[in-house]
Amino acid sequence: MTNEITEALEIANTAARNEKPLDLMQAGTAGTTWHYSDRHPVTVTRASGCSVWVKDDAWKVVSGSEIDGSASYEYSAGNGSERGPFRWNAKRGVFICKGEKLTLGSRSRYYDPHF
């Protein structure tokens, strides 16, 4: 299996468990925001109750290509503006903010070149 498929399955399995990841809701935790097939690495900046705020992480391709989906990435904490709040949605088992979803525990980047 490719990394992208494995990471997508991991995200789906986390959502399927439908559990709010309380142990991951703290500043500094790695996360991934996703909208359709595109994924972006983030870091949690703060959490309160059922809400989480994040900043986008910096990333760079270290091998492969985004065009053919073979890219491997290196991540570092970003210094962009804070986004959120991502609020826990128990029905879907993920955090959601303006249609964008957030899963916690790992960083992932994927760019779908077909759109």
MDAnalysis code that builds the backbone (N, CA, C; Angstrom):
import MDAnalysis as mda
import numpy as np

u = mda.Universe.empty(345, n_residues=115, atom_resindex=np.repeat(np.arange(115), 3), trajectory=True)
u.add_TopologyAttr("name", ["N", "CA", "C"] * 115)
u.add_TopologyAttr("resid", np.arange(1, 116))
u.add_TopologyAttr("resname", ["MET", "THR", "ASN", "GLU", "ILE", "THR", "GLU", "ALA", "LEU", "GLU", "ILE", "ALA", "ASN", "THR", "ALA", "ALA", "ARG", "ASN", "GLU", "LYS", "PRO", "LEU", "ASP", "LEU", "MET", "GLN", "ALA", "GLY", "THR", "ALA", "GLY", "THR", "THR", "TRP", "HIS", "TYR", "SER", "ASP", "ARG", "HIS", "PRO", "VAL", "THR", "VAL", "THR", "ARG", "ALA", "SER", "GLY", "CYS", "SER", "VAL", "TRP", "VAL", "LYS", "ASP", "ASP", "ALA", "TRP", "LYS", "VAL", "VAL", "SER", "GLY", "SER", "GLU", "ILE", "ASP", "GLY", "SER", "ALA", "SER", "TYR", "GLU", "TYR", "SER", "ALA", "GLY", "ASN", "GLY", "SER", "GLU", "ARG", "GLY", "PRO", "PHE", "ARG", "TRP", "ASN", "ALA", "LYS", "ARG", "GLY", "VAL", "PHE", "ILE", "CYS", "LYS", "GLY", "GLU", "LYS", "LEU", "THR", "LEU", "GLY", "SER", "ARG", "SER", "ARG", "TYR", "TYR", "ASP", "PRO", "HIS", "PHE"])
u.atoms.positions = np.array([
    [0.827, -1.187, 0.000],
    [0.000, 0.000, 0.000],
    [0.872, 1.251, 0.000],
    [0.413, 2.267, -0.678],
    [1.169, 3.520, -0.676],
    [0.938, 4.255, 0.640],
    [1.834, 5.191, 0.944],
    [1.702, 5.982, 2.175],
    [0.392, 6.738, 2.219],
    [-0.018, 7.308, 1.073],
    [-1.251, 8.101, 1.044],
    [-2.463, 7.246, 1.395],
    [-2.515, 6.023, 0.866],
    [-3.642, 5.136, 1.160],
    [-3.615, 4.732, 2.629],
    [-2.441, 4.381, 3.143],
    [-2.316, 3.997, 4.548],
    [-2.744, 5.136, 5.459],
    [-2.298, 6.355, 5.146],
    [-2.661, 7.511, 5.971],
    [-4.150, 7.802, 5.900],
    [-4.740, 7.660, 4.715],
    [-6.179, 7.887, 4.569],
    [-6.964, 6.859, 5.373],
    [-6.514, 5.605, 5.363],
    [-7.185, 4.561, 6.150],
    [-7.057, 4.835, 7.641],
    [-5.891, 5.327, 8.066],
    [-5.692, 5.668, 9.473],
    [-6.640, 6.776, 9.911],
    [-6.801, 7.786, 9.070],
    [-7.726, 8.875, 9.367],
    [-9.149, 8.344, 9.455],
    [-9.536, 7.492, 8.507],
    [-10.887, 6.931, 8.501],
    [-11.128, 6.062, 9.731],
    [-10.131, 5.283, 10.140],
    [-10.288, 4.432, 11.321],
    [-10.436, 5.248, 12.583],
    [-9.702, 6.349, 12.690],
    [-9.836, 7.239, 13.846],
    [-11.252, 7.788, 13.906],
    [-11.769, 8.220, 12.765],
    [-13.129, 8.757, 12.714],
    [-14.148, 7.675, 13.032],
    [-13.915, 6.454, 12.578],
    [-14.862, 5.367, 12.803],
    [-14.998, 5.017, 14.281],
    [-13.942, 5.222, 15.056],
    [-14.018, 4.925, 16.490],
    [-14.921, 5.911, 17.220],
    [-15.144, 7.076, 16.617],
    [-16.077, 8.070, 17.143],
    [-15.767, 8.478, 18.581],
    [-14.479, 8.572, 18.904],
    [-14.077, 8.961, 20.250],
    [-13.330, 10.288, 20.188],
    [-13.704, 11.230, 21.040],
    [-12.982, 12.491, 21.109],
    [-11.612, 12.212, 21.730],
    [-10.521, 12.516, 21.031],
    [-9.179, 12.178, 21.523],
    [-8.689, 13.159, 22.583],
    [-9.198, 13.019, 23.802],
    [-8.870, 13.956, 24.882],
    [-7.379, 14.041, 25.143],
    [-6.668, 12.909, 25.065],
    [-5.241, 12.912, 25.349],
    [-4.444, 13.670, 24.281],
    [-5.027, 13.870, 23.100],
    [-4.340, 14.579, 22.016],
    [-4.733, 16.050, 21.931],
    [-5.711, 16.462, 22.729],
    [-6.197, 17.845, 22.666],
    [-5.345, 18.755, 23.539],
    [-4.074, 18.959, 23.134],
    [-3.190, 19.835, 23.874],
    [-2.230, 20.516, 22.916],
    [-1.740, 21.684, 23.306],
    [-0.827, 22.458, 22.468],
    [0.392, 21.632, 22.097],
    [0.788, 21.718, 20.820],
    [1.959, 20.995, 20.330],
    [1.652, 19.679, 19.652],
    [0.421, 19.188, 19.757],
    [0.049, 17.920, 19.140],
    [-0.029, 18.067, 17.624],
    [0.497, 17.084, 16.915],
    [0.428, 17.061, 15.451],
    [-0.989, 16.738, 15.007],
    [-1.363, 17.277, 13.862],
    [-2.689, 17.003, 13.318],
    [-2.695, 17.127, 11.813],
    [-3.830, 16.774, 11.219],
    [-4.020, 16.875, 9.777],
    [-5.396, 17.447, 9.518],
    [-5.455, 18.527, 8.738],
    [-6.746, 19.024, 8.279],
    [-6.953, 18.466, 6.882],
    [-8.198, 18.208, 6.548],
    [-8.491, 17.650, 5.231],
    [-9.840, 18.111, 4.723],
    [-9.848, 18.296, 3.415],
    [-11.051, 18.708, 2.705],
    [-11.055, 17.922, 1.406],
    [-12.036, 17.055, 1.243],
    [-12.058, 16.097, 0.129],
    [-10.785, 15.265, 0.202],
    [-9.983, 15.192, -0.857],
    [-8.797, 14.329, -0.820],
    [-7.536, 15.058, -0.367],
    [-7.545, 16.379, -0.361],
    [-6.351, 17.135, 0.037],
    [-6.186, 17.145, 1.558],
    [-4.918, 16.968, 2.003],
    [-4.604, 16.976, 3.431],
    [-3.474, 17.960, 3.698],
    [-3.510, 18.600, 4.868],
    [-2.514, 19.605, 5.228],
    [-2.064, 19.396, 6.671],
    [-0.753, 19.432, 6.929],
    [-0.247, 19.236, 8.290],
    [-0.445, 20.482, 9.151],
    [-0.803, 20.255, 10.420],
    [-1.022, 21.348, 11.362],
    [-0.485, 20.969, 12.738],
    [-0.391, 21.971, 13.614],
    [-0.036, 21.764, 15.015],
    [-1.094, 22.439, 15.872],
    [-1.554, 21.747, 16.909],
    [-2.545, 22.313, 17.826],
    [-1.883, 23.445, 18.615],
    [-2.563, 24.602, 18.676],
    [-2.040, 25.728, 19.446],
    [-2.725, 25.838, 20.804],
    [-4.011, 25.467, 20.851],
    [-4.734, 25.466, 22.127],
    [-6.009, 24.653, 21.984],
    [-6.542, 24.240, 23.119],
    [-7.785, 23.472, 23.146],
    [-8.587, 23.882, 24.365],
    [-9.903, 23.848, 24.208],
    [-10.788, 24.218, 25.299],
    [-12.114, 23.493, 25.104],
    [-12.526, 22.725, 26.102],
    [-13.789, 22.000, 25.991],
    [-13.786, 21.059, 24.804],
    [-14.671, 21.295, 23.857],
    [-14.766, 20.472, 22.653],
    [-14.201, 21.182, 21.430],
    [-13.353, 22.179, 21.631],
    [-12.816, 22.970, 20.524],
    [-11.290, 22.943, 20.499],
    [-10.738, 23.007, 19.273],
    [-9.294, 22.995, 19.072],
    [-8.940, 24.075, 18.053],
    [-7.826, 24.783, 18.290],
    [-7.300, 25.773, 17.342],
    [-5.963, 25.270, 16.843],
    [-5.643, 25.527, 15.573],
    [-4.415, 25.011, 14.966],
    [-3.694, 26.085, 14.156],
    [-2.416, 25.819, 13.851],
    [-1.637, 26.607, 12.899],
    [-1.122, 25.642, 11.834],
    [-1.089, 26.126, 10.578],
    [-0.548, 25.306, 9.496],
    [0.945, 25.091, 9.703],
    [1.417, 23.884, 9.399],
    [2.838, 23.569, 9.484],
    [3.520, 23.842, 8.154],
    [4.814, 24.120, 8.219],
    [5.622, 24.241, 7.007],
    [5.970, 22.823, 6.553],
    [6.107, 22.633, 5.261],
    [6.451, 21.324, 4.728],
    [7.302, 21.506, 3.483],
    [8.057, 20.460, 3.149],
    [8.786, 20.464, 1.889],
    [8.902, 19.030, 1.391],
    [8.931, 18.897, 0.081],
    [9.076, 17.581, -0.547],
    [10.538, 17.177, -0.437],
    [10.813, 15.997, 0.145],
    [12.191, 15.526, 0.275],
    [12.524, 14.469, -0.772],
    [11.504, 13.824, -1.325],
    [11.723, 12.872, -2.423],
    [10.400, 12.660, -3.148],
    [10.499, 12.209, -4.383],
    [9.300, 11.953, -5.167],
    [8.705, 13.235, -5.720],
    [7.446, 13.135, -6.121],
    [6.765, 14.256, -6.759],
    [5.311, 14.318, -6.334],
    [4.806, 15.534, -6.125],
    [3.376, 15.699, -5.822],
    [2.515, 15.364, -7.030],
    [3.045, 15.564, -8.222],
    [2.274, 15.351, -9.446],
    [1.862, 13.890, -9.604],
    [2.768, 12.957, -9.298],
    [2.415, 11.536, -9.458],
    [2.053, 10.858, -8.138],
    [2.005, 11.630, -7.038],
    [1.588, 11.085, -5.746],
    [2.670, 10.346, -4.991],
    [3.928, 10.415, -5.441],
    [5.005, 9.665, -4.791],
    [5.808, 10.504, -3.791],
    [5.341, 11.688, -3.479],
    [6.105, 12.601, -2.623],
    [6.205, 12.120, -1.179],
    [7.393, 12.300, -0.621],
    [7.621, 12.146, 0.815],
    [7.928, 13.534, 1.341],
    [7.438, 13.837, 2.542],
    [7.528, 15.191, 3.057],
    [8.320, 15.275, 4.348],
    [8.825, 16.478, 4.606],
    [9.430, 16.817, 5.884],
    [8.610, 17.968, 6.448],
    [8.253, 17.879, 7.728],
    [7.386, 18.883, 8.346],
    [8.130, 19.651, 9.433],
    [7.740, 20.890, 9.622],
    [8.231, 21.674, 10.750],
    [7.099, 22.591, 11.204],
    [7.121, 22.934, 12.475],
    [6.045, 23.763, 13.027],
    [5.955, 25.077, 12.262],
    [4.759, 25.414, 11.876],
    [4.547, 26.632, 11.111],
    [4.368, 27.835, 12.011],
    [4.414, 28.994, 11.405],
    [4.211, 30.208, 12.179],
    [3.158, 31.087, 11.507],
    [2.184, 30.447, 10.894],
    [1.087, 31.180, 10.267],
    [0.071, 31.625, 11.308],
    [-1.039, 32.120, 10.837],
    [-2.075, 32.579, 11.765],
    [-2.877, 31.389, 12.298],
    [-3.426, 31.580, 13.464],
    [-4.214, 30.534, 14.116],
    [-5.560, 30.379, 13.420],
    [-5.999, 29.125, 13.248],
    [-7.300, 28.843, 12.641],
    [-8.158, 28.048, 13.605],
    [-9.457, 28.248, 13.519],
    [-10.365, 27.504, 14.368],
    [-11.531, 28.381, 14.766],
    [-12.349, 27.943, 15.639],
    [-12.222, 26.685, 16.367],
    [-12.750, 25.500, 15.559],
    [-12.023, 24.392, 15.623],
    [-12.518, 23.112, 15.120],
    [-13.301, 22.505, 16.270],
    [-14.574, 22.226, 16.055],
    [-15.431, 21.698, 17.123],
    [-15.680, 20.216, 16.911],
    [-15.715, 19.469, 18.021],
    [-15.924, 18.026, 17.959],
    [-17.318, 17.726, 17.436],
    [-17.409, 16.823, 16.463],
    [-18.676, 16.369, 15.906],
    [-18.786, 14.874, 16.195],
    [-19.552, 14.518, 17.203],
    [-19.661, 13.119, 17.627],
    [-20.279, 12.238, 16.538],
    [-21.180, 12.789, 15.755],
    [-21.822, 12.005, 14.685],
    [-20.794, 11.532, 13.658],
    [-19.842, 12.409, 13.313],
    [-18.834, 12.074, 12.300],
    [-17.518, 11.593, 12.910],
    [-17.330, 11.818, 14.193],
    [-16.117, 11.356, 14.868],
    [-14.872, 12.157, 14.526],
    [-15.043, 13.437, 14.152],
    [-13.914, 14.309, 13.823],
    [-14.207, 15.725, 14.296],
    [-13.171, 16.559, 14.308],
    [-13.346, 17.983, 14.549],
    [-13.652, 18.637, 13.211],
    [-14.549, 19.637, 13.192],
    [-14.939, 20.297, 11.945],
    [-14.954, 21.815, 12.141],
    [-14.458, 22.541, 11.120],
    [-14.509, 24.002, 11.086],
    [-14.744, 24.432, 9.640],
    [-15.888, 25.026, 9.368],
    [-16.213, 25.534, 8.030],
    [-16.027, 24.478, 6.937],
    [-16.462, 23.262, 7.185],
    [-16.380, 22.190, 6.196],
    [-15.069, 21.444, 6.156],
    [-14.058, 21.962, 6.821],
    [-12.751, 21.307, 6.866],
    [-12.691, 20.430, 8.113],
    [-12.134, 19.231, 7.982],
    [-12.064, 18.295, 9.094],
    [-10.649, 18.253, 9.662],
    [-10.546, 17.864, 10.925],
    [-9.267, 17.787, 11.616],
    [-9.174, 16.463, 12.355],
    [-8.082, 15.745, 12.143],
    [-7.773, 14.575, 12.949],
    [-6.454, 14.846, 13.659],
    [-6.293, 14.274, 14.840],
    [-5.116, 14.523, 15.663],
    [-4.265, 13.269, 15.802],
    [-2.966, 13.481, 15.989],
    [-2.069, 12.364, 16.249],
    [-0.971, 12.196, 15.223],
    [-1.167, 12.665, 14.001],
    [-0.115, 12.566, 12.982],
    [-0.300, 13.647, 11.929],
    [0.818, 13.992, 11.294],
    [0.784, 14.984, 10.210],
    [0.742, 14.251, 8.872],
    [0.024, 14.833, 7.934],
    [-0.049, 14.247, 6.607],
    [-0.249, 15.359, 5.591],
    [0.366, 15.215, 4.440],
    [0.199, 16.167, 3.341],
    [-0.120, 15.361, 2.088],
    [-1.146, 15.763, 1.382],
    [-1.461, 15.169, 0.091],
    [-2.120, 16.214, -0.774],
    [-1.641, 16.340, -1.972],
    [-2.193, 17.281, -2.936],
    [-2.700, 16.464, -4.118],
    [-3.956, 16.596, -4.433],
    [-4.530, 15.883, -5.571],
    [-4.362, 16.738, -6.825],
    [-3.480, 16.356, -7.733],
    [-3.201, 17.181, -8.900],
    [-4.316, 17.172, -9.938],
    [-5.343, 16.378, -9.745],
    [-6.422, 16.275, -10.729],
    [-7.468, 17.372, -10.609],
    [-7.353, 18.230, -9.586],
    [-8.344, 19.288, -9.405],
    [-7.711, 20.639, -9.474],
])
